[in-house]
Amino acid sequence: MRLGIAVTDPHDWTAAALLQAAADRGFETYVIDLRDTDVVIKDEVIINNKGLILPTLDALVVRDVGAGSMDGVSFRFDALRQLEMQGTLILNSPEAIRNAANKYHTTYLLAKAGLPVPATFSVQDRDKAIEIVGDLGDAVVKPVFGYKGKGIIRVKDGNMIEPNGSISQIPWKDQITQMLDSWGMLYIQEFIENQGRDIRAFVVNGKVLGSIYRSAQQGHWINNLSQGGSSAPCRLTSSQEEICAKAAEAVGTVFAGVDLIEGPDGTLVLEVNGTPSGAGIYKSCGVNVAGHILDYIPSKL
């Protein structure tokens, strides 16, 4: 089988694990940076990546699409969609990755599937945003296409709270205005009181392979490992496992990182990551998800 692995960071743990799993299975494997893709449309459509004609691949596992301008990212997604149309199996599918990358649309899909999510408001008007944040009393405002906990603010009782728990000197209404000017809309959620931690579960083909607690630093409120959080093994209840499987399915992913939070009223789904890292699950649980992802492929070819 001819397998492509799309990644931009050559030192990425998950990409290295996928490469090793592919070698163990005897796959003919190619490492691809989607930023090197070009397309020629003449008598036929040729999707090329540094001399490799991508439709000759049987499957492509997408670890990373690559950041950049809207035009560049949109082009790479279009190329993936066209590659899929020409018969290459893509995991996760371009549609699923797009669904997961858009927090607003993810929340819509989760709620539509009947899954529990925090109260969420998406608005384009400054006064409406200020009213919602004030009414919630404790709210987080997130970039719709954000990642690794970056760009998030929290407003509690009329004060903007820094990630380390201190009160910011920046007036929160000014920050709201700036964010709206930059993004054109705001994605606002109620802040869910928790134990200073959330849960990341790794799902492959409807099964939870492992889960970890992600705990914020003492006094901090952002739990992401990239923001200084720590991880520890977590054992989900059967109900939580079912929620994770349904969340991955709702977004359309074959493999996903599903983020849960345990609030006063039960477990809620925060996000679904369609290009998740497997490093945290491996470090805390000893589970290497790469082989499970690749073992899914032959049944779909």
C-alpha positions as a printed Julia matrix, in Angstrom:
301×3 Matrix{Float64}:
   0.0    0.0     0.0
   1.17   3.5    -0.85
   0.63   5.74    2.16
   1.18   9.46    2.58
   1.59  11.21    5.93
   0.96  14.95    5.81
   2.96  16.91    8.37
   4.83  20.24    8.59
   6.95  19.59   11.69
   9.64  16.96   10.95
  10.12  16.41   14.68
   6.44  15.78   15.41
   5.96  12.79   17.73
   2.71  11.62   16.13
   4.12  11.76   12.6
   7.17   9.75   13.72
   4.87   7.18   15.37
   2.82   6.88   12.18
   5.97   6.42   10.12
   7.2    3.65   12.4
   3.8    1.94   12.4
   3.73   2.13    8.59
   7.22   0.6     8.37
   6.17  -2.2    10.72
   3.29  -2.98    8.34
   5.42  -2.85    5.2
   3.68   0.17    3.7
   5.4    2.24    1.02
   5.33   5.56    2.84
   5.82   9.18    1.79
   6.14  12.2     4.09
   4.29  15.14    2.59
   4.16  18.83    3.44
   0.89  20.07    1.98
   2.41  23.53    1.62
   4.47  22.06   -1.26
   1.38  21.02   -3.23
   0.59  22.52   -6.62
  -2.18  21.72   -9.09
  -2.2   21.93  -12.89
  -5.57  21.96  -14.61
  -5.33  21.5   -18.4
  -6.45  18.42  -20.3
  -6.43  16.66  -16.94
  -6.0   17.62  -13.3
  -2.56  16.93  -11.85
  -2.15  17.24   -8.06
   1.58  17.26   -7.41
   3.78  17.43   -4.32
   7.49  17.75   -5.1
   7.24  15.29   -7.98
   4.87  12.89   -6.23
   1.53  12.68   -8.03
  -0.76  12.53   -5.01
  -3.64  10.53   -6.56
  -1.2    7.59   -6.88
  -1.44   7.24   -3.09
  -3.89   4.7    -1.72
  -4.32   6.66    1.51
  -3.18   9.87    3.16
  -3.16  10.45    6.93
  -3.32  14.15    7.74
  -1.41  15.08   10.87
  -1.06  18.74    9.93
  -2.42  20.87    7.09
  -0.09  23.8     7.82
  -0.86  27.28    9.04
  -0.82  30.39    6.86
  -3.05  32.84    5.06
  -6.71  32.05    4.41
  -6.06  31.62    0.68
  -3.22  29.17    1.26
  -5.06  27.08    3.84
  -8.23  27.08    1.73
  -6.24  25.91   -1.32
  -4.71  23.02    0.63
  -8.15  21.91    1.81
  -9.48  22.16   -1.75
  -6.57  20.05   -3.0
  -7.36  17.45   -0.32
 -11.02  17.41   -1.34
 -10.05  16.94   -4.98
  -7.6   14.21   -4.04
 -10.41  12.48   -2.17
 -12.68  12.83   -5.22
 -10.01  11.1    -7.31
 -10.12   8.04   -5.05
  -7.47   8.5    -2.35
  -8.66   7.64    1.15
  -7.95  10.61    3.43
  -7.93  10.41    7.23
  -9.39  12.46    8.58
 -11.47  13.6     5.65
 -11.12  17.26    4.63
 -14.72  17.85    5.71
 -14.11  16.33    9.15
 -10.92  18.35    9.7
 -12.74  21.54    8.71
 -15.66  20.7    10.99
 -13.33  20.16   13.93
 -11.18  23.22   13.22
 -14.21  25.51   13.45
 -15.24  25.65   17.12
 -18.58  27.26   16.33
 -19.54  24.6    13.78
 -18.23  21.82   16.02
 -20.46  23.0    18.86
 -23.42  23.15   16.48
 -22.8   19.58   15.3
 -22.38  18.32   18.86
 -25.58  19.98   20.05
 -27.47  18.75   16.97
 -26.36  15.2    17.87
 -27.83  15.65   21.35
 -24.51  15.86   23.15
 -24.04  18.09   26.22
 -22.11  21.33   25.54
 -21.61  24.57   27.48
 -24.02  27.42   26.8
 -22.59  29.0    23.65
 -23.24  32.31   21.89
 -21.89  33.39   18.49
 -22.43  37.06   17.7
 -21.22  39.82   15.4
 -22.4   42.83   17.39
 -20.29  44.49   20.12
 -23.18  45.56   22.33
 -24.76  42.12   22.12
 -21.43  40.51   23.04
 -21.0   42.8    26.05
 -24.54  42.04   27.18
 -23.99  38.26   26.93
 -20.67  38.33   28.78
 -22.22  40.49   31.51
 -25.23  38.2    31.87
 -23.07  35.06   32.1
 -20.99  36.53   34.91
 -18.14  34.14   34.12
 -17.44  33.68   30.42
 -14.7   32.71   28.02
 -14.27  34.21   24.57
 -12.37  32.06   22.1
 -11.12  32.42   18.52
 -13.22  30.13   16.34
 -10.11  28.81   14.61
  -7.81  28.93   17.64
  -5.6   26.14   18.95
  -3.48  25.21   21.97
  -5.44  27.53   24.24
  -4.11  30.63   22.49
  -6.12  33.85   22.19
  -8.69  32.9    24.84
  -9.87  35.45   27.39
 -11.96  35.0    30.52
 -14.23  37.67   31.98
 -15.5   37.13   35.51
 -17.58  39.6    37.53
 -16.58  42.5    35.31
 -12.84  41.73   35.27
 -10.66  40.13   32.64
  -8.73  37.26   34.25
  -5.21  36.51   33.08
  -4.26  32.85   32.44
  -2.38  32.87   35.77
  -5.54  33.93   37.63
  -4.59  37.57   38.2
  -6.84  40.46   37.21
  -5.83  42.15   33.97
  -5.4   45.91   33.81
  -6.97  45.92   30.33
 -10.68  46.88   30.38
 -12.54  43.82   29.19
 -14.94  45.79   26.99
 -11.98  47.27   25.1
 -10.6   43.77   24.62
 -13.96  42.54   23.35
 -14.04  45.41   20.85
 -10.52  44.63   19.65
 -11.29  40.93   19.23
 -14.47  41.68   17.31
 -12.61  44.09   15.03
  -9.98  41.42   14.35
 -12.22  38.38   13.93
 -15.53  39.81   12.74
 -17.47  37.64   15.2
 -17.16  36.35   18.75
 -17.58  32.83   20.1
 -18.6   33.05   23.74
 -19.15  30.22   26.22
 -20.08  30.04   29.85
 -17.08  29.19   32.0
 -17.59  25.75   33.52
 -16.36  25.46   37.07
 -14.11  22.44   37.32
 -11.33  21.01   39.43
  -8.65  22.85   37.49
  -8.59  20.14   34.88
 -10.28  18.8    31.79
 -10.08  15.5    29.91
  -8.58  14.63   26.53
  -9.72  11.28   25.14
  -8.3    9.73   21.98
 -10.9    8.0    19.8
 -10.2    5.74   16.81
 -13.06   4.21   14.83
 -15.59   4.73   17.6
 -13.43   3.37   20.43
 -11.68   5.32   23.19
  -8.08   4.07   23.27
  -6.93   6.21   26.17
  -7.7    9.36   28.1
  -5.8   11.83   30.23
  -6.53  14.59   32.67
  -4.99  17.9    31.64
  -4.46  20.01   34.74
  -3.64  23.71   34.78
  -0.72  25.09   36.73
  -1.56  26.12   40.29
  -3.77  29.2    40.15
  -4.09  29.09   36.36
  -7.32  28.38   34.49
  -6.14  27.16   31.04
  -5.51  23.41   31.09
  -3.77  22.91   27.74
  -0.43  21.1    27.95
   1.03  23.69   25.57
   0.14  26.36   28.14
   2.08  24.67   30.93
  -0.54  22.14   32.0
   0.34  18.64   33.18
  -1.15  15.28   32.27
  -2.15  12.18   34.21
  -4.02   9.0    33.27
  -7.79   9.15   33.43
 -10.34   6.36   33.46
 -13.59   7.36   31.81
 -17.0    6.11   32.82
 -18.94   4.11   30.26
 -21.18   7.14   29.78
 -18.17   9.39   29.07
 -16.78   6.86   26.6
 -20.1    6.87   24.78
 -20.1   10.67   24.69
 -16.59  10.67   23.19
 -17.49   8.14   20.49
 -20.63  10.08   19.55
 -18.72  13.37   19.51
 -16.12  12.0    17.09
 -18.91  10.61   14.91
 -20.88  13.87   14.97
 -17.91  15.79   13.58
 -17.15  13.05   11.04
 -13.72  11.99   12.31
 -12.24   8.49   12.24
  -9.64   9.48   14.83
 -10.02  12.44   17.16
  -9.03  14.07   20.38
 -12.23  14.76   22.29
 -12.05  17.31   25.1
 -14.45  16.91   28.02
 -14.99  18.92   31.18
 -16.61  17.67   34.36
 -18.79  20.48   35.67
 -21.27  20.76   38.53
 -24.05  19.46   36.29
 -22.14  16.61   34.68
 -19.8   16.01   31.76
 -19.78  18.4    28.8
 -17.97  18.29   25.46
 -15.7   21.28   24.88
 -14.04  20.53   21.54
 -13.1   17.85   19.04
  -9.61  17.91   17.5
  -9.45  16.44   14.01
  -5.63  16.4    13.8
  -4.73  15.39   17.36
  -1.35  14.57   18.82
  -0.94  11.1    20.26
   2.04  12.06   22.43
   0.11  12.86   25.61
  -1.85   9.6    25.52
   1.33   7.63   24.95
   3.25   9.39   27.71
   0.49   9.01   30.31
  -1.23   5.77   29.27
   1.38   3.89   27.26
  -1.01   3.62   24.31
   0.44   4.21   20.84
  -2.52   5.23   18.7
  -0.61   5.23   15.4
  -1.03   1.53   14.7
  -4.74   1.68   15.45
  -5.17   4.49   12.92
  -3.29   2.62   10.21
  -5.11  -0.65   10.9
  -8.37   1.1    10.03
  -7.21   1.86    6.49
  -7.18  -1.58    4.77
 -10.84  -2.17    5.56
 -11.77   0.97    3.62
  -9.7    0.38    0.48
